[in-house]
Every structure is written in structure tokens, then in C-alpha cells.
């Protein structure tokens, strides 16, 4: 059973890695145009914090046998920092750079507070509950981010703003990590990814509905939204 869980976790790592790389076209476009245009840094800032909390949850001082949770979120953390670095380099507005810096500083302070409370106020047997609840809360907040794109799809009756394969990958990611959590019960990973699977399924249902009944050729200034799935949960 342990080997099967490990294999499922490896598959989950691969899928999550692909999701972390999904914003690459966005940042290639930013690099090519030397400008951030209308793109916002908030999805990436939120993902950084989410990765940090899951990294902490994956450490042996919080919960044992969670190395695969630690590895994928460490990778995701590094990737998201690269995205933010590119954003800051090409942000033509000094206020945007300062805003990103202050946001990151605030996240660092919040992380230190959570770590200190977890280590000093909770014994090992209860520490994973405290950190796990925080991880789930931030995952739920992150899952709200695609709702703006869903609204756009409904309003335009077009699926051009919702990449199909990325939606499939999101569903697969949620299902894979849910299975991982069920094999050796981890309620926090299960809740987070169970919700992720539900959101992914709803996204595909919405896609299917408007693909067959909606418009297919709608374009707005030749720009597609490339931010909607950038902050998927990695576990």
C-alpha cells in the first residue's frame, strides 16, 4: 500500500508540475513585449503563500511521510518566485514593484507568525491540525480565483478563455491527490483536492456546455486570459 501511495504521489507531482508551468505563455508574452500589460501579480503572490504553507505541512516536524507534498510545493514555490521576478523586471510602474515587494514581505511575516505559533503553541500530535486547517483555508480562497473567468465564459458564451487541457489537468490533479490522501488518510489534503476535483469537474461541464452551444470565434483584441488557472493547488 505504501508503494502504491508513493506512485500516486509521483504522478500527482508530475501533474502539479505541469500546472505550475501553465503560466509560461503569459510570461513569455511579457518578456517578448517588455511590459506586463493588463496582467496582475496577485494569482502568483497567492500561490507563493499557498506553496509555503504546504511546504511547512510537508516537513517531518509537522507530519511524517509527506516528502512528496514537500517536494512539489518547493518546486512550485521556486517557479512562482521566478514569475514574480519577471513581473517586477517588466513592470513599468514603480508602484507595482513596490506593491509586489510589500505583499511578499507581508507573506513572509505571516509565515513566520504561523511557524512560531505552530512550533511553540502546539505539540507534534496536534501541529498538523493547525497547519492543515490554514492550508485548507488558503486553498479555498485560491479556488475562488477562476470564478471571474467562469463569469466571462458565461457572459461571452465563449470558451476561448478556458483552455480545455488545462481544465482536464486540474481535474486529474485533484483526483490524483485525493486518492493519495485516501490511501493513508490525510483529511487536509483530501478536503483541498476533493474541492479541487469538484471545481475541475464543474469547469469541464461549463466548457462542454458553451463549446457546443456557445460562440467559438469570439476574440477580444487577440488576447486570451492566461491567468485563470495559474494558482491551482499543488496538493
C-alpha positions as a Markdown table, in Angstrom:
| # | Residue | x | y | z |
|---|---|---|---|---|
| 1 | Unk | 0.0 | 0.0 | 0.0 |
| 2 | Unk | 2.9 | 2.3 | 0.8 |
| 3 | Unk | 4.4 | 1.7 | -2.6 |
| 4 | Unk | 1.1 | 2.4 | -4.4 |
| 5 | Unk | 0.7 | 5.7 | -2.4 |
| 6 | Unk | 4.2 | 6.7 | -3.4 |
| 7 | Unk | 3.5 | 6.0 | -7.1 |
| 8 | Unk | 0.2 | 8.0 | -7.0 |
| 9 | Unk | 2.2 | 10.8 | -5.3 |
| 10 | Unk | 4.8 | 10.8 | -8.1 |
| 11 | Unk | 2.0 | 11.0 | -10.7 |
| 12 | Unk | 0.5 | 13.9 | -8.7 |
| 13 | Unk | 3.9 | 15.6 | -8.6 |
| 14 | Unk | 4.1 | 15.4 | -12.4 |
| 15 | Unk | 0.6 | 16.8 | -13.0 |
| 16 | Unk | 1.1 | 19.6 | -10.4 |
| 17 | Unk | 4.4 | 20.4 | -12.1 |
| 18 | Unk | 2.6 | 20.8 | -15.4 |
| 19 | Unk | 0.1 | 23.1 | -13.7 |
| 20 | Unk | 2.8 | 25.2 | -12.2 |
| 21 | Unk | 4.2 | 25.7 | -15.7 |
| 22 | Unk | 0.9 | 26.7 | -17.2 |
| 23 | Unk | 1.5 | 30.4 | -16.9 |
| 24 | Unk | 4.7 | 30.2 | -19.0 |
| 25 | Unk | 3.0 | 31.6 | -22.2 |
| 26 | Unk | 1.9 | 34.6 | -20.1 |
| 27 | Unk | 5.4 | 35.4 | -19.0 |
| 28 | Unk | 6.9 | 34.6 | -22.5 |
| 29 | Unk | 4.5 | 37.3 | -23.8 |
| 30 | Unk | 5.5 | 39.7 | -21.0 |
| 31 | Unk | 9.2 | 39.1 | -21.8 |
| 32 | Unk | 8.6 | 39.5 | -25.6 |
| 33 | Unk | 6.7 | 42.8 | -25.2 |
| 34 | Unk | 8.9 | 44.0 | -22.3 |
| 35 | Unk | 5.7 | 45.0 | -20.4 |
| 36 | Unk | 3.2 | 43.4 | -18.0 |
| 37 | Unk | 0.3 | 45.0 | -19.8 |
| 38 | Unk | -3.0 | 44.1 | -18.0 |
| 39 | Unk | -1.7 | 41.1 | -16.2 |
| 40 | Unk | -1.8 | 41.2 | -12.4 |
| 41 | Unk | 0.6 | 39.6 | -9.9 |
| 42 | Unk | -2.0 | 38.5 | -7.4 |
| 43 | Unk | -2.5 | 34.9 | -8.5 |
| 44 | Unk | 1.2 | 34.3 | -8.3 |
| 45 | Unk | 1.6 | 36.0 | -4.9 |
| 46 | Unk | -1.3 | 33.9 | -3.6 |
| 47 | Unk | 0.3 | 30.7 | -5.0 |
| 48 | Unk | 3.6 | 31.5 | -3.3 |
| 49 | Unk | 2.0 | 31.7 | 0.1 |
| 50 | Unk | 0.0 | 28.6 | -0.6 |
| 51 | Unk | 3.2 | 26.7 | -1.5 |
| 52 | Unk | 5.0 | 27.9 | 1.6 |
| 53 | Unk | 2.2 | 26.6 | 3.9 |
| 54 | Unk | 2.1 | 23.3 | 2.2 |
| 55 | Unk | 5.9 | 23.1 | 2.3 |
| 56 | Unk | 5.6 | 23.6 | 6.1 |
| 57 | Unk | 2.9 | 21.0 | 6.3 |
| 58 | Unk | 5.1 | 18.5 | 4.4 |
| 59 | Unk | 8.0 | 18.8 | 6.8 |
| 60 | Unk | 8.6 | 15.9 | 9.3 |
| 61 | Unk | 8.3 | 18.4 | 12.2 |
| 62 | Unk | 4.6 | 18.8 | 11.2 |
| 63 | Unk | 3.6 | 15.5 | 9.7 |
| 64 | Unk | 5.6 | 12.4 | 8.8 |
| 65 | Unk | 5.8 | 10.7 | 5.4 |
| 66 | Unk | 4.8 | 13.7 | 3.4 |
| 67 | Unk | 8.0 | 14.2 | 1.4 |
| 68 | Unk | 6.1 | 14.3 | -1.9 |
| 69 | Unk | 4.0 | 17.2 | -0.7 |
| 70 | Unk | 7.2 | 19.0 | 0.3 |
| 71 | Unk | 9.0 | 18.4 | -3.0 |
| 72 | Unk | 6.3 | 19.6 | -5.4 |
| 73 | Unk | 5.5 | 22.7 | -3.3 |
| 74 | Unk | 9.2 | 23.6 | -3.1 |
| 75 | Unk | 9.4 | 23.3 | -6.9 |
| 76 | Unk | 6.2 | 25.4 | -7.2 |
| 77 | Unk | 7.5 | 28.0 | -4.8 |
| 78 | Unk | 10.7 | 28.5 | -6.9 |
| 79 | Unk | 8.7 | 28.6 | -10.1 |
| 80 | Unk | 6.3 | 31.2 | -8.7 |
| 81 | Unk | 9.2 | 33.4 | -7.5 |
| 82 | Unk | 10.6 | 33.3 | -11.0 |
| 83 | Unk | 7.3 | 34.5 | -12.4 |
| 84 | Unk | 7.2 | 37.3 | -9.8 |
| 85 | Unk | 10.8 | 38.3 | -10.6 |
| 86 | Unk | 9.9 | 38.6 | -14.3 |
| 87 | Unk | 6.8 | 40.6 | -13.4 |
| 88 | Unk | 8.8 | 43.0 | -11.3 |
| 89 | Unk | 11.5 | 43.4 | -14.0 |
| 90 | Unk | 9.0 | 44.4 | -16.7 |
| 91 | Unk | 6.5 | 46.3 | -14.5 |
| 92 | Unk | 6.8 | 49.9 | -16.0 |
| 93 | Unk | 5.1 | 51.3 | -12.9 |
| 94 | Unk | 7.2 | 51.7 | -9.8 |
| 95 | Unk | 4.1 | 51.4 | -7.7 |
| 96 | Unk | 3.5 | 47.9 | -9.0 |
| 97 | Unk | 7.0 | 46.8 | -8.0 |
| 98 | Unk | 6.6 | 48.3 | -4.5 |
| 99 | Unk | 3.3 | 46.7 | -4.2 |
| 100 | Unk | 4.7 | 43.3 | -5.0 |
| 101 | Unk | 7.6 | 43.8 | -2.6 |
| 102 | Unk | 5.3 | 44.8 | 0.2 |
| 103 | Unk | 3.0 | 41.8 | -0.5 |
| 104 | Unk | 5.9 | 39.4 | -0.4 |
| 105 | Unk | 7.1 | 41.0 | 2.9 |
| 106 | Unk | 3.7 | 40.6 | 4.4 |
| 107 | Unk | 3.6 | 37.0 | 3.4 |
| 108 | Unk | 7.0 | 36.4 | 4.9 |
| 109 | Unk | 5.8 | 38.0 | 8.2 |
| 110 | Unk | 2.6 | 35.9 | 8.2 |
| 111 | Unk | 4.6 | 32.7 | 7.5 |
| 112 | Unk | 6.9 | 33.4 | 10.4 |
| 113 | Unk | 3.9 | 34.0 | 12.7 |
| 114 | Unk | 2.3 | 30.7 | 11.6 |
| 115 | Unk | 5.6 | 28.8 | 12.1 |
| 116 | Unk | 6.3 | 30.3 | 15.5 |
| 117 | Unk | 2.7 | 29.6 | 16.7 |
| 118 | Unk | 2.8 | 26.0 | 15.3 |
| 119 | Unk | 6.1 | 25.2 | 16.9 |
| 120 | Unk | 5.6 | 26.8 | 20.3 |
| 121 | Unk | 1.9 | 26.5 | 21.0 |
| 122 | Unk | 1.2 | 23.0 | 19.6 |
| 123 | Unk | 2.7 | 19.6 | 20.4 |
| 124 | Unk | 3.7 | 17.4 | 17.5 |
| 125 | Unk | 0.5 | 15.3 | 17.6 |
| 126 | Unk | -1.7 | 18.4 | 17.1 |
| 127 | Unk | 0.6 | 20.6 | 15.0 |
| 128 | Unk | -0.6 | 19.1 | 11.7 |
| 129 | Unk | -4.2 | 20.0 | 12.5 |
| 130 | Unk | -3.3 | 23.7 | 13.0 |
| 131 | Unk | -1.1 | 23.9 | 9.8 |
| 132 | Unk | -3.5 | 21.7 | 7.8 |
| 133 | Unk | -6.5 | 24.0 | 8.6 |
| 134 | Unk | -4.5 | 27.0 | 7.4 |
| 135 | Unk | -3.6 | 25.2 | 4.2 |
| 136 | Unk | -7.2 | 24.3 | 3.5 |
| 137 | Unk | -8.4 | 27.8 | 4.2 |
| 138 | Unk | -5.9 | 29.3 | 1.7 |
| 139 | Unk | -6.7 | 26.6 | -0.9 |
| 140 | Unk | -10.4 | 27.5 | -0.7 |
| 141 | Unk | -9.5 | 31.2 | -1.2 |
| 142 | Unk | -7.4 | 30.2 | -4.2 |
| 143 | Unk | -10.3 | 28.1 | -5.7 |
| 144 | Unk | -12.3 | 31.3 | -5.9 |
| 145 | Unk | -9.9 | 32.8 | -8.5 |
| 146 | Unk | -11.3 | 31.0 | -11.6 |
| 147 | Unk | -14.8 | 32.3 | -10.8 |
| 148 | Unk | -14.0 | 35.5 | -12.7 |
| 149 | Unk | -13.2 | 33.5 | -15.8 |
| 150 | Unk | -16.3 | 31.4 | -15.4 |
| 151 | Unk | -18.3 | 34.6 | -15.4 |
| 152 | Unk | -16.5 | 35.8 | -18.5 |
| 153 | Unk | -17.3 | 32.5 | -20.2 |
| 154 | Unk | -20.9 | 32.8 | -19.3 |
| 155 | Unk | -21.2 | 36.4 | -20.4 |
| 156 | Unk | -19.4 | 36.0 | -23.7 |
| 157 | Unk | -20.8 | 32.5 | -24.3 |
| 158 | Unk | -17.3 | 31.5 | -25.5 |
| 159 | Unk | -14.8 | 29.0 | -24.2 |
| 160 | Unk | -11.7 | 30.8 | -25.6 |
| 161 | Unk | -10.9 | 32.0 | -22.1 |
| 162 | Unk | -10.9 | 28.5 | -20.6 |
| 163 | Unk | -8.1 | 26.2 | -22.0 |
| 164 | Unk | -9.6 | 22.7 | -22.3 |
| 165 | Unk | -6.5 | 20.6 | -21.5 |
| 166 | Unk | -5.6 | 22.8 | -18.5 |
| 167 | Unk | -9.1 | 22.2 | -17.2 |
| 168 | Unk | -8.6 | 18.4 | -17.7 |
| 169 | Unk | -5.2 | 18.6 | -15.9 |
| 170 | Unk | -6.8 | 20.5 | -13.0 |
| 171 | Unk | -9.4 | 17.7 | -12.6 |
| 172 | Unk | -6.8 | 15.0 | -12.8 |
| 173 | Unk | -4.6 | 16.8 | -10.3 |
| 174 | Unk | -7.5 | 17.0 | -7.8 |
| 175 | Unk | -8.4 | 13.3 | -8.3 |
| 176 | Unk | -4.9 | 12.1 | -8.1 |
| 177 | Unk | -4.1 | 13.9 | -4.8 |
| 178 | Unk | -7.4 | 12.9 | -3.4 |
| 179 | Unk | -6.6 | 9.3 | -4.0 |
| 180 | Unk | -3.1 | 9.9 | -2.4 |
| 181 | Unk | -4.9 | 11.3 | 0.7 |
| 182 | Unk | -7.3 | 8.4 | 0.9 |
| 183 | Unk | -4.7 | 5.6 | 0.7 |
| 184 | Unk | -3.2 | 6.8 | 4.0 |
| 185 | Unk | -5.9 | 9.1 | 5.3 |
| 186 | Unk | -4.9 | 12.8 | 5.3 |
| 187 | Unk | -8.1 | 14.8 | 5.7 |
| 188 | Unk | -6.5 | 18.1 | 4.9 |
| 189 | Unk | -5.1 | 17.0 | 1.5 |
| 190 | Unk | -8.3 | 15.2 | 0.9 |
| 191 | Unk | -10.5 | 18.3 | 1.5 |
| 192 | Unk | -8.3 | 20.5 | -0.5 |
| 193 | Unk | -8.1 | 18.2 | -3.5 |
| 194 | Unk | -11.6 | 17.0 | -3.2 |
| 195 | Unk | -12.7 | 20.6 | -3.7 |
| 196 | Unk | -10.2 | 20.9 | -6.5 |
| 197 | Unk | -11.7 | 17.9 | -8.3 |
| 198 | Unk | -15.2 | 19.3 | -7.9 |
| 199 | Unk | -14.1 | 22.7 | -9.3 |
| 200 | Unk | -12.3 | 21.0 | -12.1 |
| 201 | Unk | -15.4 | 18.9 | -13.0 |
| 202 | Unk | -17.6 | 22.0 | -12.9 |
| 203 | Unk | -15.2 | 23.8 | -15.1 |
| 204 | Unk | -15.3 | 21.0 | -17.7 |
| 205 | Unk | -19.1 | 20.9 | -17.6 |
| 206 | Unk | -19.1 | 24.6 | -18.2 |
| 207 | Unk | -16.6 | 24.2 | -21.0 |
| 208 | Unk | -18.6 | 21.5 | -22.7 |
| 209 | Unk | -21.9 | 23.4 | -22.5 |
| 210 | Unk | -20.5 | 26.5 | -24.1 |
| 211 | Unk | -18.3 | 24.7 | -26.5 |
| 212 | Unk | -21.4 | 23.0 | -28.1 |
| 213 | Unk | -23.9 | 25.8 | -27.5 |
| 214 | Unk | -21.9 | 28.9 | -27.3 |
| 215 | Unk | -19.7 | 31.0 | -29.6 |
| 216 | Unk | -16.4 | 29.7 | -30.9 |
| 217 | Unk | -14.8 | 32.6 | -32.7 |
| 218 | Unk | -15.1 | 35.4 | -30.3 |
| 219 | Unk | -11.9 | 37.4 | -29.8 |
| 220 | Unk | -11.2 | 40.4 | -27.8 |
| 221 | Unk | -8.1 | 42.3 | -29.1 |
| 222 | Unk | -6.5 | 39.0 | -29.8 |
| 223 | Unk | -5.8 | 38.5 | -26.1 |
| 224 | Unk | -6.8 | 35.4 | -24.1 |
| 225 | Unk | -6.9 | 35.3 | -20.4 |
| 226 | Unk | -3.9 | 33.3 | -19.3 |
| 227 | Unk | -4.2 | 33.9 | -15.6 |
| 228 | Unk | -7.3 | 31.9 | -14.7 |
| 229 | Unk | -5.6 | 28.6 | -13.7 |
| 230 | Unk | -2.2 | 29.9 | -12.6 |
| 231 | Unk | -2.8 | 29.4 | -9.0 |
| 232 | Unk | -4.1 | 25.8 | -8.8 |
| 233 | Unk | -3.4 | 23.9 | -5.6 |
| 234 | Unk | -0.4 | 21.6 | -6.0 |
| 235 | Unk | -1.7 | 19.1 | -3.4 |
